[in-house]
Amino acid sequence: CKLRKKLASATDGNHYIETVWGRGYVLRDPAEQKSVA
């Protein structure tokens, strides 16, 4: 939880770590999120 908060504060509130149920965590690519938006 602390790592998520630190990354969010360093990246203007963007969330790059997601929880995948049954698998663990995924670190999302920032460029991938911009192309979707």
TIBA-261520 format. One record per residue (C-alpha): y, z, x. Coordinates in Angstrom, 1 decimal, m for minus. Example, Ala and Ser with C-alpha at 12.3 -4.5 7.8 and 13.67 -1.06 7.14 Angstrom:
m4.5	7.8	12.3
m1.1	7.1	13.7
//
This chain:
0.0	0.0	0.0
2.4	0.8	2.8
1.7	m2.6	4.5
2.4	m4.4	1.3
5.8	m2.6	0.9
6.8	m3.3	4.4
6.0	m7.0	4.2
7.8	m7.2	0.8
10.9	m5.6	2.2
10.9	m7.9	5.3
10.4	m11.0	3.2
13.0	m10.5	0.5
10.5	m9.1	m2.0
7.8	m11.8	m1.7
4.3	m10.5	m2.0
1.9	m12.2	0.5
m1.1	m9.7	0.2
m3.1	m10.0	m2.9
m6.2	m8.1	m4.0
m9.2	m10.2	m4.9
m11.6	m8.3	m7.1
m15.0	m8.0	m5.6
m14.0	m9.6	m2.3
m11.1	m7.6	m0.7
m7.6	m8.8	0.2
m6.1	m12.2	0.8
m3.0	m13.0	2.9
m1.2	m15.9	1.1
0.7	m18.6	3.0
4.4	m18.5	2.3
4.7	m22.3	2.4
2.0	m22.5	m0.2
4.0	m20.3	m2.6
7.2	m22.4	m2.2
5.4	m25.7	m3.0
4.0	m24.2	m6.2
7.4	m22.9	m7.4
//
